[in-house]
Amino acid sequence: MNWDQIEGNWKQLKGNVKEQWGKLTDDHIDTIAGKRDQLAGKIQESYGISKEEAEKQISEWEKKQKS
């Protein structure tokens, strides 16, 4: 699934995001609204990791999503 599809299906994918990154609140997930850079920022902030690590986690998560 490419990022355009993820953004378009964000409402359906919210649960998967919450499962992967449990520290993200519903408010965070609503604010992210499918924007990859927003997701990376919230992961960095919530988990205290680097931007590179957040991007790596997002890429791995993205690959797991069904196309």
N, C-alpha and C positions, 0 to 999 in steps of 0.2 A: 504494500500500500504506500503510495507516495504521499508527500506532506499535504498536497492539495486535497487528496481524498480524506486524510486524517482531519484536516481543518473542516471539511464539509460534513464529516460524520462525528464531529466533536461530542455532540450530546450523547451518542451511542458509546463513545470511547471513554467518557468520563470515569466510568467504573474501572476500566482497565488501568487508567492513569492512577486512580486512587489506590488500586491494588499494588501497582509497581512502586509508587512513591507515597506511602501512607502518611507521611508528615504533612503533605499538602492538604490544606483545608478545602472545603467546598467553595469558599470565597476565592481562594487562590485559583481553583480550577475554573470557576466562572470568569475570573479576571483574565486568565490565560486565553480562553475562547479559541483554542486551536492554534494559537500563534507560537511557533517553535521557539523564537527568541524569548518570549515571555515564559514559556515552560522552562527553558534553560535557566533563566534568571531566578525563578522561584525555587527550582531544585538547588541551585547554588546557595541561595539564601537559607533555605530550610535545612540543608544537610551540611553546610559549611565546606563545600567542595569547590574545586576550580571549574572554570568555564569549560575547559577541555574535558574534564571528567563528566560534567553534566551532559555535554554534547555526545560523549561516548555512550553514556547510559541511554540517551534519547535514541541514538542510532540503533542500538541493540534492541530497544523496545519497539522501534519502528519496524524492524525486520520481522519481529514476532507477530505483527498484526496481519491478519488475513487480507489478501488483496481482493 
